[in-house]
Amino acid sequence: MTNRHTPRLSEFARYLRTETVGGLVLLAATALALIWANSPLGDSYRDLRETRVGTEFLHLNLTVGDWAKDGLLALFFFVVGLELKRELVIGELSRFKAALLPVIAALGGMVVPALLALFIAAGDPLAGQVWPIPVATDIAFALGVLALTARHMPSSARVFLLSLAVVDDLGAIALIATLFTSKFDFIAFGVSVVLLALYWYLQRKRITSPWLYVPLAIGVWIAVHTSGIHATVAGVALGLLTRVRKDPYEKEAPALRLEHRLQPWSAGVAVPVFALFAAGVPIGADALGAVFTERIGLAIMIGLVAGKLLGIVGFSLVAVKFKLAAMPSGLGWRDMGAVAMLGGVGFTVSLLIAELSLAEADAELAKAAVLIASAAASLLAAGMLAKRSKAHADS
């Protein structure tokens, strides 16, 4: 029986491993969430998302939505960390100037949207709470759009977006930790550091047993979550500590082996389920109307759509002009502009910051603005990327 079913499972895993399929599943889950949340069955959606599962011990009595956001998404961030580490050590980002560009671009993609939002919302009592909302980029959704529309773009485009979005999200998480975290558990943080050091040591000693690594990874996640830091940081940290160079006796390095095994689950399960419980934002007529008239809504939308593009491209242009950083191989400035537009897909992290920074009525307005801006950035980026992808295919 095992032999008969194994090829099917292998084909299914290979099918899900393609990013285009992952992007389609992600978009389908997003559409389902929006329809469900805004349908007559919307209460059932919210009841399911708010259902609590787990124990009070170590603050693990979380809602289903939180398990998707903090738990399942950590798997996606682990795969992202693995790929980023590989690119930093042996790939596109192994040159210092190439690695520095996405960091500088991410900085621009945070500073310019924040300043634009502050300027547009000036005079509104909530201006000081709104500026962090357009700072974030949603890695999962941005990569999904890229996979669907940029088939013939150089691989360096994905590496640049991945690196930029990781730095951007870490910056957003740092803002959340600084501005909105009321408690920080130093003991739990210390435990996470010790467990991460143990993970690094086991990698260095060429230990391969999953019976050690799986409990250790879960322990790191619990410790990071308990400390008050966004739990997805655990995934990035573990990925970056995984060995990427293979020894002579190995067929694959640990990072590549884990990436092959986990990416189908990340793309086919973790990210779509996360989207299902994150995208279901009720969009009322009042909120939609206010988005285009209230300063808060305009600040968020312009910050995400225009601020991200200007910040990422502007800072990149300055960095390359003054030879602080190097352009990704095979990419021109039109390509960079198309990829930068994806930075405006703030979505889940922006929604999270809106929830944390604003009261319920204002948060609903801010969420509607985030959704509209993210959809606009996605469509604009898709058009730009499709055009650039065709240009690369024809060249």
Secondary structure, 3 states (H helix, E strand, C coil): CHHHHHHHHHHHHHHHHCHHHHHHHHHHHHHHHHHHHCCCCHHHHHHHHHCEECCCHHHCCEEHHHHHHHHHHHHHHHHHHHHHHHHHHHCHHHCHHHHHHHHHHHHHHHHHHHHHHHHHHCCCCCHHHHCCHHHCCCHHHHHHHHHHHCCCCCHHHHHHHHHHHHHHHHHHHHHHHHHCCCCCCHHHHHHHHHHHHHHHHHHHCCCCCHHHHHHHHHHHHHHHHHHCCCCHHHHHHHHHCCCCCCCCCCCCCHHHHHHHHHHHHHHHHHHHHHHHHHCCCCCCHHHHHHHCCCHHHHHHHHHHHHHHHHHHHHHHHHHHHCCCCCCCCCCCHHHHHHHHHHHHCCHHHHHHHHHHHCCHHHHHHHHHHHHHHHHHHHHHHHHHHHHHHHHHHHC
